[in-house]
Amino acid sequence: MKNLIVENEQQPLAAMEPNDYIPYVAGILWAVDKHMRYLDIEGQKLKDWNLAKSTVIGKSVQEFHQEEDNGTNITHHRLALAQGKVTYQVHFAGATYDCKLHYLPEREIIVGVATDITLENGLHQQIADQEDSLLELSAQAVPILEYAVVVPISGPLTAKRTQYMQEHILNQVYNMPEVHTVIIDFSGVTHVRDQSEELLQGLYQSLKLLGISTMLTGVTPILAQKLVTNSTRIQLDRIYSTLKMAVRVLIEENE
C-alpha cells in the first residue's frame, strides 16, 4: 500500500498597501503644505467625527479648526515648519489628543498624527485621586486611649507620604491636649523608601518638642531585614513588636 503524502499548499498572503489600513488607525493622520492647507487626512476619527475627506482637503488648518491666527493648531504647524518637529496636546470634539508634527523639507509638507489620550488622562487622574486618598489615610491619628493615638500605615512608606504625615499629624495631635503618646504602626508597611526615614525622624523630633513621646509597632521580620539591608535608621522613643503590646504597656504605666 503506497503512502500518500499530502503537502499543504500555503496560500500567498494578500499584499496590503498602507492606504488599505490607514483609515482604521485609532487616531488621525494628515499632511499639509507649506501654506497650511490640508493635502490629505485619514484615520478612524474621521468616521467618529462624521467627516468626509473631501470636506477637509483644501481647507487651511486655521479654517478647519475654526481658530484665530494665534490658535493652538496653526501656531504649532508654523513651529513645525520652522523647527522641524513639534509635539503638543489639543482639545477637539470633546476629547484630548497628543499631536506630533514632522516637517519634510524635501517635499515641503508637514505630516501629523494625533492620538486620543482622553482615557489615559482619566486613568492618570484616578491614580492621582487614589494617591491623595492614601495620603489622607496615612495622616489619621486614631484615638485608642484617652492619652494615646495610633497612626496606622499601609503600603510603601514614601517621602511624600511621610511629609504629609509630618504636616497633618502634628496639627491633629496639637489639638488633643490630653494626648501624650503617638503610636506609629508599621503592620501594613511593605517597604521604606529613600529619604522617608529622615522625614520620619523629623516627625519624631517635632512631636518631642510638643512633649509627646513616640512608639513604633508592627515591624515585620521581612521589613526589619530590608531596613537593616538598606542601612535604614529609625530612632523613636520605644519600639514594640505589636500594637497590642504597646497599648498594654501604656495602660500599665497610666494606671
ABEGO torsion letter per residue (X at the ends): XBBBBBBBBBBBBBBBBAAAAAAABBEBBBBBBAAGBBABBBEAAAAAAGBBAAAABGBBAAAAAGBBAABAAAAAAAAAAAAGBBBBBBBBGGBBBBBBBBBBAAAGBBBBBBBBAAAAAAAAAAAAAAAAAAAAAAABBBBABAABBBBBBBEBBBAAAAAAAAAAAAAAAAABAABABBBBBAAABABBBBGAAAAAAAAAAAAAAAGBBBBBBGBBAAAAAAAAAAGBBBBBABBBABAAAAAAAAAAAAX
